[in-house]
Amino acid sequence: MIQNSSAVGQQFLANLQLLQQQLAETQAQISSGYRISQPSDNPGALGDVLQLESDLGKVTQVASNLTSVSGEVNTAESALENATQLLQQAGSLAAQGASSTVTPSERTALSQQVAQILSELVSSSNTTFEGRYVFGGDNTSSPLYQLDPSSSTGVDQLVTAPSTRLIQDATGITFAVSLTAQQIFDHRDSSNQPDASNVFLAVNSLASALANNNQAGITAAVSSLQTAQDYLSQQLQFYGGVQDRISSATDVAQKFQLQDQTSLGQLRDTDMASASVALTQEQTSYQAAVQAEAALPRTSLFNYLQNGG
């Protein structure tokens, strides 16, 4: 009988300990928000949790990269829109200068205005975003051009670097997001000579023709400016296309983020409503068990022998 009583007590204590453990686990799930926070919580689901966390981390990084590069591309696109307007102004000044009624002094004044336009185009080529030169290609730390009246293009190229940087979308596909200042403003042929689409050359040629009262040169510059403007519009279209692609890629990344977050939450996160109900039930069971244990009769060996057991 004493052995049986002892066995009952031990079983009671074991059940009480199990209730305590369940209560502690439920409280931990509610306070942390996770029902799987360590491998022992659900070894079978751990691999899926880790994979989803990895996938979510990758797509979150992709979304962050797209947001960052979007600001850079928007800045570049704005700079090219401004450059296009500057070429339009230069074209208007060329049309004025080409008139036979314009005096040499008036052409000199027009030349000064065109020289200012060239200076502003150099500034556009050196556009920065968050301290980086957006048209610098793989070298974004240094200015790219400066004015040089002795040059045929009116400028000096300070840095030469290709643009090899690519951005990745959430599906793993990469695409180019930038052009270099040389590609945009200072296009050259295979022998490294300025070609007909060279923006700097077109504007500088007009400034020189006006300054020298060269009407034939001014007339030729009108055509050159139109060619340069058409070429610049193509570069502007490139950035418009990149903006569209970034917008689309961002939408896809956000959808992937939502999918991964939802799947991870369903697998890992605590169901607060169910956990709250379970916590109440476990607390009630635990309190009832403690009260039952307190109500048990306390029979010693002496009492047992005294009663003739």
Buried (B, 14 or more C-beta within 10 A) or exposed (E): EEEEEEEEEEEBEEEBEEBEEBBEBBBBBBEEEBBBBEEEBBEEBBEBBEEBEEBBEBBBEBBEBBEEBBEBBBBBBBBBBBBBEBBEBBBEBBEBBBEEEBEEEBBBBBBEBBBEBBBBBBBBBBBBBEEEBBBBBEBBEEBBBBBBEEBBBBBEBEBEBEBEEEBBBBEEEEEEBBBBBBBBBBBBEEEEEBBEBBBBBBBBBBBBBBBBBBBEBBBBBBEBBBBBBEBBEEBBEBBBEBBEBBEEBBEBBBEBBEBBBEBBBEBBBBEEEEBEEBBEEBBEBBEEBEEEEEEEEEEEEEEEEEEEE
